[in-house]
Each structure stands twice: as structure tokens, then as C-alpha cells.
Amino acid sequence: MNELPASEQRGPRVTIGIADMGISKDPTATLITYALGSCVGIALFDPVAKVGGVMHALLPQSKSNPEKAAANPYMFVDTGVPAFFKACYAVGAVKERLVVRIAGGAAVSRSQSGGDHFKIGKRNTTILRKLLWKNNVLLKSHDVGGNVSRTMWLDMATGRVFLKINGTTSEL
């Protein structure tokens, strides 16, 4: 399944799994993550250093399972996002230059009564926005909420971020 048109595919596709992140300096790479339902995807790109990354966070707060957070901070927004930013800084990204885009946070888990009792998607985006605001990081763009799953990818050559929702591709 190729989301990018053949004319735009340049090099390796790096798939970022759930509760994981990936960083690249390869201008031919595409970083992609699938199944952003209630999960949130964060794409970072420094246009000067040409460093970019994608993270796929599953749950909002690590206090629900500190042992899992210690083993894999990217599972949680509150532990994963700081670790993700630090990892980008370690390879040359500068906070003030980062272009930050987010997607996901949907209400896709519904009970038989039709309600979204745990509100994981909404909580993920709320915690993420608070964390970014607290650290003076502005969002360039976002596509969150609703009840659809999203695929998100970062084109390292351009820093452009794309979403595929219900078979339709658009730039974020």
C-alpha cells in the first residue's frame, strides 16, 4: 500500500509502530505511522537541520502503568513526547525551529450504549496540547478528533506531512 504517488516516492519508508517513534536525517526517507484512532501522532521537522521524526502515542498518562512507561516511554503522551523531543535535539534539531503537527485523538472505541466512556482520544490530545503549551511549543497544524482512523507520514525531503483518512490523502 503506497500512500505517496510514485512520482514522490524517493527512498526508504520507515514504519513507526504503535507506542514507538522514529527519527531521520535521510532526505530520501518517508516516516509513516498507521492506525491513529484514539492514539495521537506527532510529526516534528527542523527545516534547517533537516531532522524529522514521527511518534505514535497510545495512552495519555503514564501513571496508569509506571512500569510500562519506564520500559517504553513512547506508549504514553506525558513521558513519550519529552523523550521524543530530546531525541530530536540530540541529532541536531533546535526547539525554536521545529515545525510540529499532530493528528489522531479520535473517538473510535464506543460501547454498546454508543458512548465513549474512557475518552482516550480526547484525553490524549488534551494532555499533548497542555504539554506543548507548557513548553512554549506551537502547533503548525493539526487534525484531531472525530471518529476516523488516520495514517500519517512525514516526507523528509520537504518536511511536508500528509494524512490518509478513509482513502483520501491530504496535506496536514
GROMACS elastic network, one bead per residue, 0.5 to 0.9 nm:
[ bonds ]
;  ai    aj funct       b0    kb
    2     5     6  0.72378   500
    2     6     6  0.79990   500
    2     9     6  0.87001   500
    3     6     6  0.88572   500
    3   151     6  0.89651   500
    3   153     6  0.87464   500
    3   164     6  0.75709   500
    3   169     6  0.76464   500
    4     7     6  0.79206   500
    4     8     6  0.60013   500
    4     9     6  0.60798   500
    4   162     6  0.89039   500
    4   169     6  0.87818   500
    5     8     6  0.54271   500
    5     9     6  0.66015   500
    6     9     6  0.53006   500
    6    10     6  0.85288   500
    7    10     6  0.80756   500
    9    12     6  0.85628   500
    9    13     6  0.88293   500
    9    28     6  0.81851   500
    9    29     6  0.86210   500
    9    30     6  0.81191   500
   10    13     6  0.89102   500
   10    27     6  0.86188   500
   10    28     6  0.51291   500
   10    29     6  0.68481   500
   10    30     6  0.80628   500
   10   157     6  0.86064   500
   11    26     6  0.87217   500
   11    27     6  0.83441   500
   11    29     6  0.50925   500
   11    30     6  0.71999   500
   12    26     6  0.88270   500
   12    28     6  0.67474   500
   12    30     6  0.63788   500
   12    31     6  0.85547   500
   13    28     6  0.88555   500
   13    29     6  0.57693   500
   13    31     6  0.59615   500
   13    32     6  0.70333   500
   14    22     6  0.76631   500
   14    29     6  0.70874   500
   14    30     6  0.61043   500
   14    32     6  0.61338   500
   14    33     6  0.85476   500
   15    22     6  0.80811   500
   15    30     6  0.84561   500
   15    31     6  0.60484   500
   15    33     6  0.57413   500
   15    34     6  0.81063   500
   16    19     6  0.84543   500
   16    20     6  0.60734   500
   16    21     6  0.57196   500
   16    22     6  0.60954   500
   16    31     6  0.69395   500
   16    32     6  0.58824   500
   16    34     6  0.77624   500
   16    54     6  0.70794   500
   16    55     6  0.70067   500
   16    56     6  0.69935   500
   17    20     6  0.54134   500
   17    21     6  0.73209   500
   17    32     6  0.87432   500
   17    33     6  0.62783   500
   17    34     6  0.74386   500
   17    55     6  0.84718   500
   17    56     6  0.68001   500
   18    21     6  0.83291   500
   18    33     6  0.78041   500
   18    34     6  0.80735   500
   18    35     6  0.81865   500
   18    36     6  0.85845   500
   18    39     6  0.81911   500
   18    55     6  0.83724   500
   18    56     6  0.53736   500
   18    57     6  0.65900   500
   18    58     6  0.65544   500
   18    74     6  0.85520   500
   18    75     6  0.74621   500
   19    39     6  0.89336   500
   19    55     6  0.76117   500
   19    56     6  0.54177   500
   19    57     6  0.50110   500
   19    58     6  0.56502   500
   19    59     6  0.85881   500
   19    72     6  0.74565   500
   19    73     6  0.79787   500
   19    76     6  0.73047   500
   19    80     6  0.84462   500
   20    54     6  0.85829   500
   20    55     6  0.59118   500
   20    56     6  0.56244   500
   20    57     6  0.70049   500
   20    72     6  0.79921   500
   20    73     6  0.84963   500
   20    74     6  0.52625   500
   20    75     6  0.67727   500
   20    80     6  0.84986   500
   21    53     6  0.71324   500
   21    54     6  0.55739   500
   21    56     6  0.62176   500
   21    57     6  0.84931   500
   21    74     6  0.68881   500
   21    80     6  0.86925   500
   21    84     6  0.71631   500
   22    31     6  0.72727   500
   22    52     6  0.84549   500
   22    53     6  0.54345   500
   22    54     6  0.55594   500
   22    55     6  0.65199   500
   22    84     6  0.86179   500
   23    31     6  0.80259   500
   23    44     6  0.89655   500
   23    51     6  0.72480   500
   23    52     6  0.56467   500
   23    54     6  0.66744   500
   23    55     6  0.87348   500
   23    84     6  0.87185   500
   23    87     6  0.79081   500
   23    88     6  0.68202   500
   23    91     6  0.86923   500
   24    27     6  0.80872   500
   24    29     6  0.74458   500
   24    30     6  0.88245   500
   24    31     6  0.80228   500
   24    50     6  0.84526   500
   24    51     6  0.59082   500
   24    52     6  0.55176   500
   24    53     6  0.61897   500
   24    88     6  0.88106   500
   24    91     6  0.87885   500
   24   156     6  0.76086   500
   25    28     6  0.88599   500
   25    29     6  0.82265   500
   25    49     6  0.81492   500
   25    50     6  0.59495   500
   25    52     6  0.66030   500
   25    53     6  0.89025   500
   25    91     6  0.82615   500
   25   156     6  0.74803   500
   26    29     6  0.54724   500
   26    30     6  0.87078   500
   26    50     6  0.81369   500
   26    51     6  0.80683   500
   26    52     6  0.89083   500
   26   156     6  0.67282   500
   26   157     6  0.79404   500
   27    30     6  0.83766   500
   27    50     6  0.73847   500
   27    51     6  0.87458   500
   27   155     6  0.80007   500
   27   158     6  0.79828   500
   28   155     6  0.78962   500
   28   156     6  0.63185   500
   28   157     6  0.59084   500
   29   154     6  0.84921   500
   29   155     6  0.66640   500
   29   156     6  0.55936   500
   29   157     6  0.73748   500
   30   153     6  0.66339   500
   30   154     6  0.56239   500
   30   156     6  0.58484   500
   30   157     6  0.83266   500
   31    52     6  0.85276   500
   31    53     6  0.71145   500
   31    54     6  0.64930   500
   31   152     6  0.83807   500
   31   153     6  0.53998   500
   31   154     6  0.51412   500
   31   155     6  0.67703   500
   31   156     6  0.75541   500
   32    54     6  0.73237   500
   32   151     6  0.73613   500
   32   152     6  0.57335   500
   32   154     6  0.64471   500
   32   155     6  0.87988   500
   33    36     6  0.75666   500
   33    41     6  0.76195   500
   33    54     6  0.75842   500
   33    55     6  0.79914   500
   33    56     6  0.69567   500
   33   150     6  0.87283   500
   33   151     6  0.58649   500
   33   152     6  0.54672   500
   33   153     6  0.63256   500
   34    37     6  0.89368   500
   34    56     6  0.86973   500
   34   149     6  0.83515   500
   34   150     6  0.66679   500
   34   152     6  0.65542   500
   34   153     6  0.86595   500
   35    38     6  0.87733   500
   35    39     6  0.78979   500
   35   104     6  0.86746   500
   35   149     6  0.56134   500
   35   150     6  0.57402   500
   35   151     6  0.59373   500
   35   152     6  0.87200   500
   36    39     6  0.50642   500
   36    40     6  0.60388   500
   36    41     6  0.66566   500
   36    56     6  0.76321   500
   36    57     6  0.89087   500
   36    58     6  0.88174   500
   36   103     6  0.73842   500
   36   104     6  0.50016   500
   36   105     6  0.73008   500
   36   106     6  0.78503   500
   36   148     6  0.83705   500
   36   149     6  0.52103   500
   36   151     6  0.62479   500
   36   152     6  0.78325   500
   37    40     6  0.75388   500
   37   104     6  0.56454   500
   37   105     6  0.61691   500
   37   106     6  0.52064   500
   37   107     6  0.71973   500
   37   108     6  0.60518   500
   37   109     6  0.85848   500
   37   121     6  0.73851   500
   37   145     6  0.88454   500
   37   147     6  0.75359   500
   37   148     6  0.63227   500
   37   150     6  0.64561   500
   38    58     6  0.74694   500
   38    59     6  0.83545   500
   38   104     6  0.60607   500
   38   107     6  0.58734   500
   38   108     6  0.62752   500
   38   109     6  0.77157   500
   38   119     6  0.82736   500
   38   120     6  0.58933   500
   38   122     6  0.76404   500
   38   124     6  0.74940   500
   38   145     6  0.81305   500
   38   147     6  0.84866   500
   38   148     6  0.88448   500
   38   149     6  0.78555   500
   39    56     6  0.67730   500
   39    57     6  0.56034   500
   39    59     6  0.67419   500
   39    60     6  0.87224   500
   39   103     6  0.85426   500
   39   104     6  0.57541   500
   39   105     6  0.53867   500
   39   106     6  0.74519   500
   39   120     6  0.77446   500
   39   121     6  0.61291   500
   39   124     6  0.69120   500
   39   125     6  0.86753   500
   40    55     6  0.80855   500
   40    56     6  0.58462   500
   40    57     6  0.53921   500
   40    58     6  0.68482   500
   40    59     6  0.84811   500
   40    77     6  0.81826   500
   40   102     6  0.68911   500
   40   103     6  0.57183   500
   40   105     6  0.52798   500
   40   106     6  0.84940   500
   40   121     6  0.74539   500
   40   124     6  0.65637   500
   40   125     6  0.68970   500
   40   128     6  0.85120   500
   40   144     6  0.81322   500
   41    54     6  0.68507   500
   41    55     6  0.55280   500
   41    57     6  0.64180   500
   41   101     6  0.82864   500
   41   102     6  0.55122   500
   41   103     6  0.52242   500
   41   104     6  0.61319   500
   41   105     6  0.84528   500
   41   151     6  0.89948   500
   41   152     6  0.72855   500
   42    53     6  0.80167   500
   42    54     6  0.55386   500
   42    55     6  0.51718   500
   42    56     6  0.66867   500
   42    57     6  0.82235   500
   42    81     6  0.83544   500
   42   100     6  0.70758   500
   42   101     6  0.59025   500
   42   103     6  0.67739   500
   42   152     6  0.89561   500
   43    52     6  0.73353   500
   43    53     6  0.56916   500
   43    55     6  0.66501   500
   43    99     6  0.79683   500
   43   100     6  0.58101   500
   43   101     6  0.52325   500
   43   102     6  0.62738   500
   43   103     6  0.86639   500
   43   152     6  0.84929   500
   43   153     6  0.80173   500
   43   154     6  0.68312   500
   43   161     6  0.74469   500
   44    51     6  0.80966   500
   44    52     6  0.53200   500
   44    53     6  0.51997   500
   44    54     6  0.64537   500
   44    55     6  0.87063   500
   44    85     6  0.82752   500
   44    88     6  0.82595   500
   44    98     6  0.61440   500
   44    99     6  0.56293   500
   44   101     6  0.67070   500
   44   102     6  0.89402   500
   44   154     6  0.85262   500
   44   159     6  0.84277   500
   45    48     6  0.89589   500
   45    49     6  0.86589   500
   45    50     6  0.69678   500
   45    51     6  0.57685   500
   45    53     6  0.65689   500
   45    54     6  0.89826   500
   45    88     6  0.89229   500
   45    93     6  0.78620   500
   45    97     6  0.81210   500
   45    98     6  0.53815   500
   45    99     6  0.51581   500
   45   100     6  0.68250   500
   45   101     6  0.89235   500
   45   154     6  0.84820   500
   45   156     6  0.80523   500
   45   159     6  0.58815   500
   45   160     6  0.86923   500
   46    49     6  0.55820   500
   46    50     6  0.54147   500
   46    51     6  0.52917   500
   46    52     6  0.62729   500
   46    88     6  0.89920   500
   46    92     6  0.85680   500
   46    93     6  0.56240   500
   46    94     6  0.68745   500
   46    95     6  0.82493   500
   46    96     6  0.88583   500
   46    97     6  0.55892   500
   46    99     6  0.63201   500
   46   159     6  0.79130   500
   47    50     6  0.50078   500
   47    51     6  0.72110   500
   47    52     6  0.84960   500
   47    93     6  0.88076   500
   47    97     6  0.71470   500
   47    98     6  0.74561   500
   47    99     6  0.78925   500
   47   158     6  0.81084   500
   47   159     6  0.69072   500
   48    51     6  0.79918   500
   48    93     6  0.81951   500
   48    94     6  0.88065   500
   48    97     6  0.75496   500
   49    52     6  0.88112   500
   49    91     6  0.87698   500
   49    92     6  0.60871   500
   49    93     6  0.59253   500
   49    94     6  0.79440   500
   49    97     6  0.89807   500
   50    92     6  0.85127   500
   50    93     6  0.78271   500
   50   156     6  0.73864   500
   50   157     6  0.80508   500
   50   158     6  0.88095   500
   50   159     6  0.80812   500
   51    88     6  0.70941   500
   51    89     6  0.89196   500
   51    91     6  0.73052   500
   51    92     6  0.68648   500
   51    93     6  0.58956   500
   51   156     6  0.77595   500
   51   159     6  0.89351   500
   52    88     6  0.72625   500
   52    93     6  0.79925   500
   52    98     6  0.87910   500
   52   154     6  0.77811   500
   52   155     6  0.88152   500
   52   156     6  0.65470   500
   52   159     6  0.74276   500
   53    84     6  0.81724   500
   53    85     6  0.89765   500
   53    88     6  0.71597   500
   53   154     6  0.76570   500
   53   156     6  0.87455   500
   54    84     6  0.85654   500
   54   152     6  0.87031   500
   54   153     6  0.78148   500
   54   154     6  0.73077   500
   55    74     6  0.73623   500
   55    80     6  0.81290   500
   55    81     6  0.79186   500
   55    84     6  0.72060   500
   56    74     6  0.72251   500
   56    75     6  0.77138   500
   56    77     6  0.88694   500
   56    80     6  0.89486   500
   57    60     6  0.77769   500
   57    74     6  0.57832   500
   57    75     6  0.51360   500
   57    76     6  0.54932   500
   57    77     6  0.56502   500
   57    80     6  0.70981   500
   57    81     6  0.82969   500
   57   124     6  0.81489   500
   58    74     6  0.78971   500
   58    75     6  0.52043   500
   58    76     6  0.58889   500
   58    77     6  0.74009   500
   58   120     6  0.86935   500
   58   124     6  0.79705   500
   59    62     6  0.77070   500
   59    64     6  0.89329   500
   59    75     6  0.62653   500
   59    77     6  0.62793   500
   59    78     6  0.87670   500
   59   120     6  0.67874   500
   59   121     6  0.82702   500
   59   123     6  0.82457   500
   59   124     6  0.62532   500
   60    64     6  0.89423   500
   60    75     6  0.85149   500
   60    76     6  0.53319   500
   60    78     6  0.63587   500
   60    79     6  0.89928   500
   60   120     6  0.71327   500
   60   121     6  0.83908   500
   60   123     6  0.60161   500
   60   125     6  0.79669   500
   60   126     6  0.84242   500
   60   127     6  0.62331   500
   60   128     6  0.78246   500
   61    64     6  0.63337   500
   61    65     6  0.83507   500
   61    69     6  0.89447   500
   61    76     6  0.56026   500
   61    77     6  0.62192   500
   61    78     6  0.54852   500
   61    79     6  0.76368   500
   61   123     6  0.87830   500
   61   124     6  0.81251   500
   61   127     6  0.78306   500
   62    65     6  0.55447   500
   62    66     6  0.55416   500
   62    67     6  0.86470   500
   62    68     6  0.78524   500
   62    69     6  0.55992   500
   62    70     6  0.87557   500
   62    73     6  0.79750   500
   62    75     6  0.81264   500
   62    76     6  0.56196   500
   62    77     6  0.77725   500
   62    78     6  0.65411   500
   62    79     6  0.66668   500
   63    66     6  0.54769   500
   63    69     6  0.82321   500
   64    68     6  0.89862   500
   64    69     6  0.88951   500
   65    68     6  0.55441   500
   65    69     6  0.63725   500
   65    70     6  0.88479   500
   66    70     6  0.61121   500
   66    71     6  0.86391   500
   67    70     6  0.51833   500
   67    71     6  0.63577   500
   67    72     6  0.86023   500
   68    71     6  0.50434   500
   68    72     6  0.58657   500
   68    73     6  0.74690   500
   68    75     6  0.77868   500
   69    72     6  0.50289   500
   69    74     6  0.75328   500
   69    75     6  0.66689   500
   69    76     6  0.67875   500
   69    79     6  0.70029   500
   69    80     6  0.83852   500
   70    73     6  0.59341   500
   70    79     6  0.87727   500
   72    75     6  0.59184   500
   72    76     6  0.82335   500
   72    79     6  0.88162   500
   72    80     6  0.80214   500
   73    76     6  0.59631   500
   73    77     6  0.81460   500
   73    78     6  0.82827   500
   73    79     6  0.50626   500
   73    81     6  0.83661   500
   73    83     6  0.72688   500
   74    77     6  0.69152   500
   74    78     6  0.87230   500
   74    79     6  0.66167   500
   74    81     6  0.71450   500
   74    83     6  0.76789   500
   74    84     6  0.76971   500
   75    79     6  0.79600   500
   75    80     6  0.65277   500
   76    79     6  0.56368   500
   76    80     6  0.54763   500
   76    81     6  0.79647   500
   76   124     6  0.85829   500
   77    80     6  0.51695   500
   77    81     6  0.56089   500
   77    82     6  0.84842   500
   77   124     6  0.66625   500
   77   125     6  0.87076   500
   77   127     6  0.69262   500
   77   128     6  0.62375   500
   77   131     6  0.87049   500
   78    81     6  0.61885   500
   78    82     6  0.72852   500
   78   127     6  0.69758   500
   78   128     6  0.72986   500
   78   131     6  0.73607   500
   79    82     6  0.60051   500
   79    83     6  0.65393   500
   79    84     6  0.87899   500
   80    83     6  0.51530   500
   80    84     6  0.58933   500
   80    85     6  0.86048   500
   81    85     6  0.61857   500
   81    86     6  0.85851   500
   81   128     6  0.78449   500
   81   131     6  0.82213   500
   81   132     6  0.88409   500
   82    85     6  0.52407   500
   82    86     6  0.61914   500
   82    87     6  0.86124   500
   82   131     6  0.86423   500
   83    86     6  0.51134   500
   83    87     6  0.61160   500
   83    88     6  0.86949   500
   84    87     6  0.51239   500
   84    88     6  0.63468   500
   84    89     6  0.87318   500
   85    88     6  0.51147   500
   85    89     6  0.62463   500
   85    90     6  0.86692   500
   85    93     6  0.86145   500
   85    95     6  0.81240   500
   86    90     6  0.61367   500
   86    91     6  0.89542   500
   86    93     6  0.89968   500
   87    90     6  0.50487   500
   87    91     6  0.68279   500
   87    93     6  0.88397   500
   88    91     6  0.55136   500
   88    92     6  0.66635   500
   88    93     6  0.54449   500
   88    94     6  0.81617   500
   89    92     6  0.51689   500
   89    94     6  0.60069   500
   89    95     6  0.74160   500
   90    93     6  0.71985   500
   93    96     6  0.89149   500
   93    97     6  0.75828   500
   93    98     6  0.71448   500
   94    97     6  0.55359   500
   94    98     6  0.64274   500
   95    98     6  0.53750   500
   95    99     6  0.89017   500
   95   137     6  0.78285   500
   96    99     6  0.86821   500
   96   137     6  0.80080   500
   98   137     6  0.84430   500
   98   138     6  0.89289   500
   99   138     6  0.81224   500
   99   139     6  0.72168   500
   99   140     6  0.60721   500
   99   141     6  0.88756   500
   99   159     6  0.83451   500
  100   137     6  0.79711   500
  100   138     6  0.70168   500
  100   139     6  0.51060   500
  100   140     6  0.55165   500
  100   141     6  0.71863   500
  100   142     6  0.87256   500
  101   139     6  0.58091   500
  101   140     6  0.56523   500
  101   142     6  0.55202   500
  101   143     6  0.84548   500
  101   161     6  0.77083   500
  101   172     6  0.73886   500
  102   125     6  0.87167   500
  102   139     6  0.76819   500
  102   140     6  0.86610   500
  102   141     6  0.67706   500
  102   143     6  0.65133   500
  102   144     6  0.73578   500
  102   172     6  0.84997   500
  103   106     6  0.89096   500
  103   125     6  0.87165   500
  103   141     6  0.87411   500
  103   142     6  0.55849   500
  103   144     6  0.50338   500
  103   145     6  0.82925   500
  103   150     6  0.75322   500
  103   151     6  0.88277   500
  103   152     6  0.74682   500
  103   163     6  0.82307   500
  103   172     6  0.84805   500
  104   121     6  0.72479   500
  104   124     6  0.88525   500
  104   125     6  0.79925   500
  104   142     6  0.86799   500
  104   143     6  0.66472   500
  104   145     6  0.63749   500
  104   146     6  0.86044   500
  104   148     6  0.82174   500
  104   149     6  0.70391   500
  104   150     6  0.64028   500
  104   151     6  0.87906   500
  104   152     6  0.89627   500
  105   108     6  0.88191   500
  105   120     6  0.73382   500
  105   122     6  0.56709   500
  105   123     6  0.78329   500
  105   124     6  0.61012   500
  105   125     6  0.57243   500
  105   143     6  0.86505   500
  105   144     6  0.53075   500
  105   145     6  0.50701   500
  105   146     6  0.78812   500
  105   147     6  0.86478   500
  105   149     6  0.89011   500
  106   109     6  0.85923   500
  106   119     6  0.87472   500
  106   120     6  0.81511   500
  106   122     6  0.69636   500
  106   144     6  0.63809   500
  106   146     6  0.50509   500
  106   148     6  0.61841   500
  106   149     6  0.70772   500
  107   110     6  0.72521   500
  107   116     6  0.65219   500
  107   119     6  0.67099   500
  107   120     6  0.74055   500
  107   121     6  0.56692   500
  107   122     6  0.73399   500
  107   145     6  0.65900   500
  107   146     6  0.61518   500
  107   148     6  0.76415   500
  108   116     6  0.78930   500
  108   121     6  0.80641   500
  108   146     6  0.81388   500
  108   147     6  0.50596   500
  108   148     6  0.66190   500
  108   149     6  0.75856   500
  109   115     6  0.84965   500
  109   116     6  0.61545   500
  109   117     6  0.85589   500
  109   118     6  0.84621   500
  109   119     6  0.83352   500
  109   120     6  0.85044   500
  109   147     6  0.86386   500
  110   113     6  0.77469   500
  110   114     6  0.55336   500
  110   115     6  0.54460   500
  110   117     6  0.74798   500
  111   114     6  0.52317   500
  111   115     6  0.55628   500
  111   116     6  0.63480   500
  111   117     6  0.73697   500
  112   115     6  0.75676   500
  113   116     6  0.89008   500
  115   118     6  0.89100   500
  116   119     6  0.54845   500
  116   120     6  0.83364   500
  117   120     6  0.85438   500
  118   121     6  0.85835   500
  118   123     6  0.85605   500
  119   122     6  0.54109   500
  119   123     6  0.60721   500
  119   124     6  0.85179   500
  120   123     6  0.50682   500
  120   124     6  0.59250   500
  120   125     6  0.86680   500
  121   124     6  0.50782   500
  121   125     6  0.63712   500
  121   126     6  0.85904   500
  121   144     6  0.84679   500
  121   145     6  0.69549   500
  122   125     6  0.53274   500
  122   126     6  0.60725   500
  122   127     6  0.86199   500
  122   144     6  0.86044   500
  122   145     6  0.68927   500
  123   126     6  0.50077   500
  123   127     6  0.60301   500
  123   128     6  0.83742   500
  124   127     6  0.54118   500
  124   128     6  0.61106   500
  124   129     6  0.86413   500
  125   129     6  0.59934   500
  125   130     6  0.84877   500
  125   144     6  0.74612   500
  125   145     6  0.83000   500
  126   129     6  0.52478   500
  126   130     6  0.61599   500
  126   131     6  0.85514   500
  127   130     6  0.51712   500
  127   131     6  0.60769   500
  127   132     6  0.86385   500
  128   131     6  0.51223   500
  128   132     6  0.61913   500
  128   133     6  0.85482   500
  129   132     6  0.51462   500
  129   133     6  0.59949   500
  129   134     6  0.84468   500
  129   139     6  0.86821   500
  130   133     6  0.50775   500
  130   134     6  0.59444   500
  130   135     6  0.85574   500
  131   134     6  0.51753   500
  131   135     6  0.63444   500
  131   136     6  0.87451   500
  131   137     6  0.85316   500
  132   135     6  0.52001   500
  132   136     6  0.61651   500
  132   138     6  0.68782   500
  132   139     6  0.81204   500
  133   136     6  0.50555   500
  133   137     6  0.58087   500
  133   138     6  0.70279   500
  134   137     6  0.77424   500
  135   138     6  0.89916   500
  139   142     6  0.71779   500
  141   172     6  0.63263   500
  142   172     6  0.67153   500
  143   163     6  0.87501   500
  143   172     6  0.71905   500
  145   148     6  0.79904   500
  146   149     6  0.89078   500
  148   165     6  0.70429   500
  148   166     6  0.76088   500
  149   164     6  0.87064   500
  149   165     6  0.65739   500
  149   166     6  0.77868   500
  150   163     6  0.63849   500
  150   164     6  0.57247   500
  150   165     6  0.50758   500
  150   166     6  0.78348   500
  151   162     6  0.81272   500
  151   163     6  0.54697   500
  151   164     6  0.50484   500
  151   165     6  0.67722   500
  152   161     6  0.70199   500
  152   162     6  0.56870   500
  152   164     6  0.66154   500
  152   172     6  0.88424   500
  153   160     6  0.83713   500
  153   161     6  0.55827   500
  153   162     6  0.53794   500
  153   163     6  0.66543   500
  153   164     6  0.87808   500
  154   157     6  0.88786   500
  154   158     6  0.84698   500
  154   159     6  0.62823   500
  154   160     6  0.58836   500
  154   162     6  0.66200   500
  155   158     6  0.57952   500
  155   159     6  0.54224   500
  155   160     6  0.54629   500
  155   161     6  0.63541   500
  155   162     6  0.81467   500
  156   159     6  0.52021   500
  156   160     6  0.75022   500
  157   160     6  0.81204   500
  158   161     6  0.87786   500
  160   171     6  0.72435   500
  160   172     6  0.77063   500
  161   170     6  0.87314   500
  161   171     6  0.58847   500
  161   172     6  0.54800   500
  162   169     6  0.68125   500
  162   170     6  0.56340   500
  162   172     6  0.53423   500
  163   168     6  0.80092   500
  163   169     6  0.55536   500
  163   170     6  0.54510   500
  163   171     6  0.61717   500
  163   172     6  0.63987   500
  164   167     6  0.60015   500
  164   168     6  0.53197   500
  164   170     6  0.65228   500
  164   171     6  0.88461   500
  165   168     6  0.52890   500
  165   169     6  0.65201   500
  165   170     6  0.82934   500
  166   169     6  0.84966   500
